[in-house]
Amino acid sequence: MANYKFSAAVPEGTVDTVGEILKVAASPNVISFAGGLPAPELFPVNELKQATDQVYDTSAESALQYTNSEGFKKLREILAKRMAIRGVDCTADNIAITTGSQQSIDLISKMFINRGDTIIVEKPTYMSALDVFHTYGANVVGVDMDDQGMKMDALEAALRQNPETKFIYTVPTFQNPTGRTMPVARRQKMVELAKEYDVVIIEDDPYGQLRFAGEPVPAVKSFDTDGRVFYLSTFSKTLTPGLRTGWVVADPDFIKQFTIIKQSADLHSDNVSQQAIADFLTDFDIDEHIAKIREVYGKRQRLMMECIERDFPVGVKYSHPEGGLFIWVEVPGNVNTQALFDQCIKNNVAFVPGEPFFPGEVIPGTFRLNFSNMSEDKIKEGIARLGKAIKEFQG
């Protein structure tokens, strides 16, 4: 067999820990709270079919042809208007369409990270962003959180200790994996610190429109006065992940550079999807659709919280999200989360252990639960199984 001379970007070994967890969790006998999946029964299938048919009926030649790398202009114009919902004033020139937020994270990392460069993240943070940062050889520094997200005194200390930091990566609204939301004062302070220490911020906001309790909080980008914040979002949680369509909002000069880098990756994102989404947004009421999602997710979250309160042993801590997809759980004591996962699988229930979400030192006994993708009956049964497994594990 050939000796593959991989670059330093390729991880050593072929063990996919998270993939193995999800494979085990996919067993038909297992109630899985492991995936970060939207509820498929809420996908607007008929409306998207009509929008896609309209693209083929009215503009097939352009939709099936190569297009520009920054994305379909009509879609960018619609998104620019909709960014007002998040408190951001922009035009189509501030926006580039991407193949999901994951591509945005990858391309911006490619633009900024040289091997050994430092970036700062929340601790814990989105595991697939960590994978990207490690691929480019970044030195990833984690900043402690509390129930209101990243702590600003800890962020300032990290910036002071790492003066050459390239960027701060944050999921400030209904964070993955904790479900926590950063309040306005911290968002303002983060922008102030970024300016003081001359770094940029990647604001990843896939869940911001999925609020089912509390008051809306404007995007970190809304406090940006000098093009320092790059805002990322996606249609994966509001329409469907299969369309693989997201967007970046940034200064027009940055968008031009970003577009050049994107050209070398995939030339452009799927053109049919872009035009179909633009027609969907024109012909149907996406806010009404999102309201339905919020209603269902809010009901499932409240049920899961009630079940956790009833079925989990005393002393187990958990987050109280006002939106998004996730609840973060902390089992007290020096708990081996993988061993706890194995115990839960014996009880036919699954979660994602906390380890992959940490950039460095791991907090033991932590795991993420997803409430969006399971029926109410399965939430009741699954949390009962999980509570039983934790009690058995604790002896």
MIKOL-433373 format. One record per residue (C-alpha): x, y, z. Coordinates in Angstrom, 1 decimal. Each point is the difference from the previous one (the first is absolute). Layout:
SITE|east|north|up
SITE|X|Y|Z
...
This chain:
SITE|east|north|up
SITE|0.0|0.0|0.0
SITE|1.2|3.5|-0.8
SITE|1.6|2.1|2.7
SITE|-2.2|3.1|0.1
SITE|2.1|3.0|0.8
SITE|-2.8|2.1|1.5
SITE|0.4|3.6|1.0
SITE|0.1|1.1|3.6
SITE|-3.7|1.0|-0.4
SITE|-1.1|-3.7|0.0
SITE|-0.6|-1.4|3.5
SITE|2.1|-2.9|1.1
SITE|-1.9|-3.3|0.0
SITE|-3.4|-0.7|-1.3
SITE|-2.1|-0.2|3.1
SITE|-3.1|2.2|-0.3
SITE|-1.2|0.1|3.6
SITE|-3.1|2.1|-0.6
SITE|-0.9|-2.0|-3.1
SITE|0.2|-3.2|2.1
SITE|-2.2|1.5|2.6
SITE|-2.6|1.0|-2.6
SITE|0.2|-3.4|-1.6
SITE|-0.8|-1.7|3.3
SITE|-2.7|2.6|0.7
SITE|-1.6|-0.8|-3.4
SITE|-1.2|-3.4|1.1
SITE|-3.8|-0.3|-0.3
SITE|-0.2|-1.1|3.6
SITE|1.8|3.1|1.3
SITE|-1.8|3.3|0.7
SITE|2.7|2.5|-1.1
SITE|0.4|3.5|1.2
SITE|3.4|0.0|-1.6
SITE|-0.4|1.8|-3.4
SITE|-0.4|3.7|-0.5
SITE|-2.8|-0.7|-2.4
SITE|-3.1|2.2|-0.8
SITE|-3.3|-1.7|0.0
SITE|-0.6|-1.4|-3.5
SITE|-3.8|0.1|0.3
SITE|0.3|3.8|0.1
SITE|1.8|0.3|-3.4
SITE|-2.1|2.0|-2.4
SITE|0.0|-2.7|-2.6
SITE|-2.9|1.1|-2.2
SITE|1.0|3.7|0.0
SITE|3.6|-0.8|-0.8
SITE|-1.2|-2.3|-2.8
SITE|-2.1|2.8|-1.5
SITE|3.0|2.4|0.3
SITE|2.3|-2.5|-1.7
SITE|-2.5|-0.8|-2.7
SITE|-0.3|3.8|-0.7
SITE|3.8|0.2|-0.4
SITE|-0.1|-2.8|-2.6
SITE|-3.0|1.5|-1.7
SITE|1.2|3.6|-0.2
SITE|3.8|0.2|0.2
SITE|1.4|-3.5|-0.5
SITE|2.8|1.1|-2.4
SITE|1.4|2.5|2.5
SITE|-0.6|-2.2|3.0
SITE|1.8|-3.0|-1.5
SITE|3.0|2.1|-1.3
SITE|3.1|1.1|1.8
SITE|-0.6|3.2|2.0
SITE|2.0|2.6|1.9
SITE|1.7|-1.0|3.2
SITE|-1.6|2.6|2.3
SITE|-3.4|-1.6|-0.6
SITE|-3.4|0.7|-1.6
SITE|-0.6|3.7|0.3
SITE|-3.8|-0.2|0.7
SITE|0.7|-2.3|2.9
SITE|2.7|2.3|1.4
SITE|-2.4|3.0|-0.3
SITE|-2.7|-1.8|1.9
SITE|2.5|-1.1|2.7
SITE|1.3|3.6|0.4
SITE|-3.6|1.1|0.8
SITE|-0.5|-2.9|2.4
SITE|3.2|0.7|1.9
SITE|-2.0|2.9|1.6
SITE|-1.6|-2.7|2.1
SITE|3.4|-0.6|1.6
SITE|0.7|3.8|0.3
SITE|2.4|0.1|-2.9
SITE|-0.2|2.7|-2.6
SITE|1.6|-1.2|-3.3
SITE|-0.4|-0.3|-3.8
SITE|0.5|-2.8|-2.4
SITE|3.6|1.1|-0.4
SITE|0.6|-1.1|3.6
SITE|-1.1|-3.5|-0.7
SITE|1.4|-3.2|-1.5
SITE|-1.9|-3.2|-0.4
SITE|1.8|-3.1|1.3
SITE|-0.5|-3.8|0.0
SITE|-1.3|0.0|3.6
SITE|1.6|1.8|3.0
SITE|2.6|-2.8|0.1
SITE|1.6|1.3|-3.2
SITE|0.0|3.5|1.4
SITE|1.9|-1.2|3.1
SITE|2.4|-1.9|-2.2
SITE|0.7|2.8|-2.5
SITE|0.4|2.7|2.6
SITE|2.4|-2.2|1.9
SITE|1.9|-0.6|-3.3
SITE|0.3|3.8|-0.4
SITE|1.3|0.7|3.5
SITE|1.8|-3.0|1.5
SITE|3.6|-0.8|-0.5
SITE|1.2|-3.1|1.8
SITE|0.6|0.8|3.6
SITE|-2.2|3.1|0.1
SITE|-2.2|0.5|3.0
SITE|-3.8|0.3|-0.1
SITE|-2.4|0.3|2.9
SITE|-3.2|-1.9|0.5
SITE|-2.6|-0.7|2.7
SITE|0.6|-3.0|2.2
SITE|-1.8|-2.2|-1.0
SITE|-0.8|0.9|-3.7
SITE|-1.3|-1.4|-3.3
SITE|2.0|-3.2|-0.6
SITE|0.1|0.3|-3.8
SITE|1.5|3.5|0.2
SITE|2.7|-1.4|2.3
SITE|0.7|-2.6|-2.7
SITE|0.5|2.7|-2.6
SITE|2.3|2.1|2.2
SITE|2.1|-3.1|0.8
SITE|0.2|-0.9|-3.7
SITE|1.7|3.4|-0.6
SITE|2.4|-0.5|2.9
SITE|-1.4|2.6|2.3
SITE|0.8|0.3|3.7
SITE|-3.5|0.1|1.4
SITE|-0.5|1.8|3.3
SITE|-3.2|-0.7|1.9
SITE|-1.7|2.7|2.1
SITE|-2.2|-1.0|3.0
SITE|-3.8|0.5|-0.2
SITE|-2.8|0.4|2.6
SITE|-3.7|-0.1|-0.5
SITE|0.2|3.2|-2.1
SITE|2.6|-1.2|-2.4
SITE|3.7|0.9|-0.4
SITE|1.3|2.0|3.0
SITE|1.4|3.3|-1.1
SITE|2.7|0.3|2.8
SITE|1.2|-3.5|-1.1
SITE|0.0|1.1|-3.7
SITE|2.0|3.1|0.9
SITE|2.5|-2.1|1.9
SITE|0.4|-2.3|-3.0
SITE|0.5|2.9|-2.4
SITE|2.6|1.5|2.3
SITE|1.8|-3.3|0.3
SITE|-0.2|-0.6|-3.8
SITE|0.7|3.4|-1.6
SITE|0.4|-1.6|-3.5
SITE|-3.5|-1.5|0.0
SITE|-1.5|-0.1|-3.5
SITE|-3.7|-0.2|0.8
SITE|-2.7|-0.8|2.6
SITE|-2.5|-2.7|-0.9
SITE|-3.4|0.2|1.8
SITE|-3.4|-1.5|-0.3
SITE|-1.7|2.6|2.2
SITE|-3.7|-0.9|-0.5
SITE|-1.3|-3.4|1.2
SITE|3.6|-1.3|0.0
SITE|1.0|-3.4|-1.3
SITE|0.4|-2.0|2.2
SITE|-1.3|1.8|3.1
SITE|-3.1|1.9|-1.2
SITE|1.2|3.1|1.8
SITE|-0.5|3.5|-1.3
SITE|2.3|3.0|0.5
SITE|-1.7|3.1|1.3
SITE|0.2|3.4|-1.7
SITE|2.6|1.5|2.4
SITE|2.4|-2.9|-0.7
SITE|-0.5|0.3|-3.7
SITE|0.9|3.7|0.1
SITE|3.0|-0.8|2.2
SITE|1.3|-2.7|-2.3
SITE|0.0|2.5|-2.9
SITE|1.8|2.5|2.1
SITE|2.7|-2.5|1.0
SITE|0.4|-1.1|-3.6
SITE|0.6|3.6|-1.0
SITE|2.4|0.6|2.9
SITE|2.1|-3.1|-0.7
SITE|-0.4|0.3|-3.8
SITE|-1.6|-3.4|-0.8
SITE|-3.1|-0.9|-2.0
SITE|-3.0|-2.0|1.1
SITE|-1.7|-2.9|-1.7
SITE|-3.7|0.0|1.1
SITE|-1.6|-3.3|-0.8
SITE|-3.8|0.4|0.2
SITE|-1.8|-3.1|-1.3
SITE|-2.6|0.0|2.7
SITE|-0.8|3.7|0.6
SITE|-3.5|-0.1|-1.5
SITE|-1.1|-3.0|2.0
SITE|-0.9|1.9|3.2
SITE|-3.0|-1.4|1.9
SITE|0.4|1.8|3.3
SITE|1.4|3.3|1.3
SITE|0.8|3.2|-1.9
SITE|2.0|0.2|-3.3
SITE|3.6|1.0|0.2
SITE|1.7|1.9|-2.9
SITE|2.9|-1.7|-1.8
SITE|3.6|0.8|1.1
SITE|0.4|1.3|-3.5
SITE|-2.6|2.8|0.8
SITE|2.6|1.6|2.3
SITE|2.8|-0.1|-2.7
SITE|1.1|3.5|-1.2
SITE|3.2|-0.9|-1.9
SITE|-0.5|-3.2|-1.9
SITE|1.4|-2.1|2.8
SITE|-2.8|-2.6|0.3
SITE|-0.7|-2.7|-2.6
SITE|-3.6|-1.3|0.5
SITE|-0.8|-3.5|-1.2
SITE|-3.4|-1.6|-0.3
SITE|-1.9|-2.8|-1.9
SITE|-3.3|-1.2|-1.3
SITE|0.8|-3.5|1.5
SITE|-2.1|0.6|3.2
SITE|-2.8|2.1|-1.5
SITE|-0.6|-1.7|-3.4
SITE|2.0|-3.2|-0.4
SITE|3.6|-1.0|0.5
SITE|0.0|-2.0|-3.3
SITE|0.0|3.2|-2.1
SITE|3.5|0.8|1.5
SITE|-0.5|3.8|-0.3
SITE|1.4|2.5|2.4
SITE|1.4|3.6|-0.2
SITE|2.7|2.3|1.4
SITE|-0.6|3.7|0.9
SITE|3.1|2.2|0.0
SITE|1.6|3.1|-1.3
SITE|-0.2|0.1|-3.9
SITE|3.8|0.0|-0.3
SITE|0.2|-3.1|2.1
SITE|-2.8|-1.6|-2.1
SITE|2.1|0.6|-3.1
SITE|3.0|-1.9|1.5
SITE|-2.3|-2.7|1.4
SITE|-1.5|-0.5|-3.5
SITE|3.5|-0.5|-1.5
SITE|0.7|-2.7|2.6
SITE|-3.4|-1.6|-0.6
SITE|0.7|-0.2|-3.7
SITE|2.9|-2.4|0.6
SITE|-2.2|-2.2|2.3
SITE|-3.1|-0.6|-2.1
SITE|-0.4|2.9|-2.5
SITE|-3.5|0.7|1.5
SITE|-2.7|-1.6|2.2
SITE|-2.8|-1.9|-1.6
SITE|-1.8|2.4|-2.4
SITE|-3.4|-1.9|-0.1
SITE|-0.2|0.0|3.8
SITE|0.8|3.7|0.2
SITE|-2.7|0.9|-2.6
SITE|-2.6|-2.3|1.6
SITE|0.6|1.5|3.4
SITE|-0.3|3.5|-1.5
SITE|-3.4|-1.0|-1.5
SITE|-1.1|-1.6|3.2
SITE|0.8|3.2|1.9
SITE|-1.9|2.1|-2.6
SITE|-3.1|-2.2|-0.3
SITE|-0.4|-1.4|3.6
SITE|0.1|1.3|3.5
SITE|3.2|-1.3|1.6
SITE|-0.7|1.8|3.2
SITE|-3.3|-1.9|0.3
SITE|1.9|-3.2|-0.7
SITE|2.7|0.8|2.7
SITE|-2.8|0.8|2.5
SITE|-1.2|-3.6|-0.5
SITE|3.5|-1.3|0.7
SITE|0.3|2.1|3.1
SITE|-3.3|-1.3|1.3
SITE|0.9|-3.6|-0.4
SITE|3.6|0.3|1.3
SITE|-1.2|2.1|3.0
SITE|-2.5|-2.7|0.9
SITE|2.6|-2.7|-0.3
SITE|2.6|1.9|2.0
SITE|-2.5|0.7|2.8
SITE|-0.9|-3.7|0.1
SITE|3.6|-1.1|0.1
SITE|0.7|2.4|2.9
SITE|-3.0|-1.3|1.9
SITE|1.2|-3.6|-0.5
SITE|3.6|0.9|1.0
SITE|-1.3|1.6|3.2
SITE|-2.1|-3.1|0.7
SITE|2.3|-2.8|-1.1
SITE|3.6|1.2|0.5
SITE|1.8|-0.6|3.4
SITE|0.4|3.0|2.3
SITE|3.1|2.0|-0.7
SITE|0.0|-0.3|-3.7
SITE|0.3|3.5|-1.6
SITE|-1.4|1.0|-3.4
SITE|-0.4|3.1|-2.1
SITE|-3.3|1.8|-0.5
SITE|0.0|1.1|-3.7
SITE|-2.5|2.5|-1.3
SITE|0.4|-1.3|-3.6
SITE|2.1|-2.1|-2.3
SITE|0.3|-3.8|0.1
SITE|2.1|-1.0|3.1
SITE|0.2|-0.5|3.7
SITE|3.4|-0.4|1.7
SITE|0.2|-2.4|3.0
SITE|2.6|-0.3|2.7
SITE|0.1|-3.1|2.2
SITE|1.8|0.8|3.3
SITE|3.2|-1.8|1.0
SITE|3.0|-1.1|-2.1
SITE|-2.3|-1.9|-2.4
SITE|1.5|-1.9|-3.0
SITE|-2.5|1.2|-2.7
SITE|0.9|-2.8|-2.4
SITE|-0.8|-2.6|2.7
SITE|-3.2|1.8|0.7
SITE|-0.8|0.0|-3.7
SITE|0.6|-3.8|-0.1
SITE|-2.4|-0.4|3.0
SITE|-2.6|2.0|-1.8
SITE|0.3|-2.0|-3.2
SITE|-0.8|-3.1|2.1
SITE|-3.2|1.8|1.0
SITE|-0.6|0.8|-3.7
SITE|0.4|3.8|0.2
SITE|2.8|2.2|-1.4
SITE|1.5|3.5|0.3
SITE|3.3|1.6|-1.3
SITE|2.7|-0.1|2.7
SITE|1.6|3.3|0.8
SITE|3.6|-0.8|-0.9
SITE|-0.1|1.0|-3.7
SITE|-1.3|3.5|0.9
SITE|3.0|1.0|2.0
SITE|3.1|1.6|-1.5
SITE|2.2|-1.2|2.8
SITE|-0.7|-1.2|3.5
SITE|-3.3|-1.8|0.2
SITE|-2.6|0.5|2.7
SITE|-1.0|-3.6|1.0
SITE|-3.6|-1.2|0.1
SITE|-1.2|2.4|-2.6
SITE|-2.2|-0.8|-3.0
SITE|-2.4|1.6|-2.5
SITE|-3.6|-0.8|-0.6
SITE|-2.0|0.9|-3.1
SITE|-3.8|0.6|0.5
SITE|-1.0|1.0|-3.5
SITE|0.0|-3.3|-1.8
SITE|-2.0|-2.3|2.3
SITE|-3.7|-0.4|0.5
SITE|-1.5|0.8|3.4
SITE|-0.6|-3.7|0.8
SITE|3.7|-0.8|-0.7
SITE|1.2|3.0|2.0
SITE|-2.0|-1.3|3.0
SITE|1.3|-3.6|-0.4
SITE|3.5|1.1|-0.9
SITE|0.6|2.3|2.9
SITE|-1.5|-2.7|2.4
SITE|2.6|-2.4|-1.4
SITE|2.8|2.5|0.3
SITE|-0.9|0.8|3.6
SITE|0.0|-3.7|0.8
SITE|3.3|-0.5|-1.7
SITE|1.6|2.9|1.9
SITE|-1.3|-1.3|3.3
SITE|1.4|-3.5|-0.8
SITE|3.3|1.5|-1.0
SITE|0.2|2.0|3.3
SITE|-0.8|-3.2|1.9
